[in-house]
Amino acid sequence: MKAEPGRGQTRKPRDGEPSANTPVRLRRLSRWLVEGLREDLAGLYVESRATPPSDPYRRPSGQNFLNRLITDMRRPEFAMVIAETDSLMGCAFGFPVGGDGSWWLGFGGALPRSIEQLTVSGNVFAFADILIRPHPQDRELARCVQERLLTDHQATLGATLVDRADRQALAALRSWGWLDIGELRRPTGATTFRALVFPLGERTTARLEGLVTMPGGGGPDGA
């Protein structure tokens, strides 16, 4: 994930990169089509997750990303949406969250009641990853692929987990409209995650009133 350039800054397209005015198409892929795009998706992952030399966090490799993608593709109702021009510009993929609430296992403290209710009613979709190529319109691209996945699954809330140490990814998600609701750690895992949600529609946004993200690298508890 990549946060957009700061206010007042512009970035010229690189050679071969489409301009900000190039029309972007959204397309939902079957598992078979995802298989055929695996190398392109790995390249998108590497470019969208480039780490500045000053950042101590080192993201998993492109091969690690592909391994996770293959695992997620085996889940029931796996879905992916891509954004493309003459090249792949972004993607988002994931799967519906079960109504039993097991996806939230390891959440620190009490899960907000509004999110618990949306989970039980089957209105939550888990985003395994969102990749957006660096681009002047990256916020708009992210919004489009996020909303398309939710709409396709008749879900009103997106949910995702991000390594707490990956401050660049957290900053990008927050700039794309995600709300940080707390920490989650799987009982058998060593990584502490930030749990974030993305509401779709005014009604869901109103239900989540009071769940606000904190600026910078911290979440509601300032982590």
Disulfide bonds with the S-S distance in Angstrom:
none
